[in-house]
Amino acid sequence: NLPPHPLVASGFLSVGCMPCTSRTSPDEDARAGRWRGRPKTECGIHTTKTA
């Protein structure tokens, strides 16, 4: 198990890259701070290999 990310204590419950991550309030879903206000949920660093 990994220790919690240090930013969790500052209200960042789901930590991604700097431009796509914002603090969440206690009543929000943990991923509410990712791409806030946009339909995206991932920043695009994850890729799928094709044959």
C-alpha positions as CSV (number, residue, x, y, z in Angstrom):
1,N,0.0,0.0,0.0
2,L,1.2,3.5,-0.8
3,P,0.9,6.3,1.7
4,P,-1.7,9.1,0.9
5,H,-0.5,11.8,-1.5
6,P,0.6,14.9,0.5
7,L,-2.0,17.0,-1.4
8,V,-4.9,15.0,0.0
9,A,-4.5,17.0,3.3
10,S,-5.0,20.2,1.2
11,G,-8.3,19.0,-0.3
12,F,-7.1,17.4,-3.4
13,L,-8.8,14.0,-3.1
14,S,-8.0,12.9,-6.7
15,V,-4.6,14.0,-7.8
16,G,-3.7,14.3,-11.5
17,C,-1.7,16.7,-13.5
18,M,-1.6,20.4,-12.4
19,P,-3.9,21.8,-15.1
20,C,-6.7,19.3,-14.7
21,T,-6.8,19.0,-10.9
22,S,-8.6,21.2,-8.4
23,R,-9.6,21.0,-4.7
24,T,-12.8,19.3,-3.7
25,S,-15.1,20.2,-0.9
26,P,-16.1,17.5,1.7
27,D,-19.5,17.1,0.2
28,E,-18.2,16.4,-3.4
29,D,-17.2,13.1,-5.0
30,A,-13.4,12.6,-4.8
31,R,-13.1,12.9,-8.6
32,A,-15.2,16.1,-8.8
33,G,-11.9,18.1,-8.9
34,R,-10.7,16.4,-12.1
35,W,-11.4,18.4,-15.2
36,R,-14.0,20.6,-13.4
37,G,-16.6,22.0,-15.7
38,R,-15.6,19.8,-18.6
39,P,-16.9,16.4,-19.9
40,K,-13.4,14.9,-19.6
41,T,-12.4,12.5,-16.8
42,E,-8.9,11.7,-17.8
43,C,-6.1,13.9,-19.0
44,G,-5.1,11.7,-21.9
45,I,-1.8,10.4,-20.6
46,H,-3.2,6.9,-20.6
47,T,-3.0,5.3,-24.0
48,T,-4.1,2.0,-25.5
49,K,-1.7,0.0,-27.7
50,T,-3.1,-1.1,-31.0
51,A,-1.9,-4.0,-33.2
